[in-house]
Amino acid sequence: QVQLVESGGGLVQPGGSLRLSCAASGIRVSINAMGWYRQAPGKERELVASISSGGSTNCAESVKGRCTISRDSAKNTVHLQMNSLKPEDTAVYYCKATIRFNYWGQGTQVTVSS
């Protein structure tokens, strides 16, 4: 079965950086796209960044200039580099893989606080 496991979250001071990773397993066909979403308590889940099967990347306006998404297709792994973190970046970050349907990881907590 498909499983996505996020890692790399934690507590970081404002202005700091984190590198999140998402490892996909149980996938026997090519992944169409992968992405990162985040959800803060009481808020809707929102897109942070995405990467297509062709390697095209996109970061949301709120994180543009501070975000880099990359993919290691051989390992079915996607990374999210977040720099210059702000308190408003605090959320649970979820990995998503799209094949025929969307598959989600359990999430990793990112807390930005001094």
C-alpha positions in Angstrom: 0.0 0.0 0.0 1.0 3.6 -0.6 2.7 5.3 2.3 4.2 8.7 2.6 6.4 9.6 5.6 7.4 13.2 6.3 10.4 14.1 8.4 12.5 17.2 9.3 10.0 19.2 11.2 10.7 20.8 14.5 11.2 24.0 16.4 13.1 26.8 14.7 13.6 30.5 15.5 12.3 33.2 13.2 14.7 33.6 10.4 15.9 30.0 10.6 15.6 27.3 8.0 14.3 23.7 7.8 14.5 21.0 5.3 11.5 18.7 5.1 11.6 15.4 3.4 8.9 13.0 2.3 9.6 9.4 1.4 7.1 7.5 -0.6 6.8 3.7 -0.6 4.5 1.1 -2.0 4.3 3.0 -5.3 4.9 0.9 -8.3 4.1 3.4 -11.0 5.4 6.9 -11.7 4.1 9.6 -9.5 2.4 12.3 -11.5 3.1 15.1 -9.0 4.1 15.7 -5.4 3.6 18.6 -3.2 3.6 20.1 0.3 0.6 21.5 2.1 0.3 22.9 5.5 -2.4 23.4 8.0 -2.5 25.5 11.1 -5.0 24.9 13.9 -8.4 26.2 12.9 -7.2 27.0 9.4 -7.8 25.4 6.0 -5.1 23.3 4.5 -3.2 25.3 2.0 -0.7 24.5 -0.8 2.9 25.4 0.0 4.8 24.0 -3.0 4.4 21.5 -5.8 6.6 19.7 -8.3 5.4 18.0 -11.4 6.6 14.7 -13.0 8.5 16.9 -15.5 10.2 18.8 -12.7 8.3 22.0 -12.9 8.1 23.6 -9.5 5.8 26.1 -7.9 5.7 27.8 -4.5 2.8 29.6 -3.1 2.9 33.4 -3.0 3.2 33.4 0.8 6.5 31.5 0.7 7.8 32.5 -2.7 11.5 33.5 -2.4 11.9 31.4 0.8 10.9 28.0 -0.6 12.6 25.4 -2.8 11.0 22.1 -3.6 13.0 19.3 -5.2 12.4 15.6 -6.1 14.6 12.5 -6.1 12.6 10.3 -8.4 14.8 7.3 -7.9 13.8 7.3 -4.3 10.3 8.7 -4.7 11.3 11.4 -2.3 10.4 15.1 -2.3 12.2 17.8 -0.2 11.0 21.2 0.9 13.6 23.7 1.9 12.2 26.6 3.8 14.3 29.6 4.7 13.7 32.9 6.5 11.0 31.2 8.5 8.3 33.3 10.1 5.9 32.6 13.0 3.1 32.4 10.5 4.8 29.4 8.9 3.9 27.4 12.0 1.7 24.5 10.9 1.6 20.8 10.3 3.2 20.2 6.9 1.8 17.4 4.8 3.2 15.6 1.9 1.0 14.7 -1.0 1.6 12.4 -3.9 -0.7 12.2 -6.9 -1.0 9.1 -9.0 -4.5 8.3 -10.0 -5.7 9.7 -6.7 -4.1 11.8 -4.0 -2.2 10.2 -1.2 -1.3 12.0 2.0 1.3 11.6 4.7 0.7 12.0 8.4 2.3 15.3 8.6 5.3 16.8 10.4 5.0 19.7 12.8 6.9 23.0 12.1 6.9 25.5 14.8 8.6 28.9 14.3 9.0 30.7 17.6 11.6 32.6 19.5 
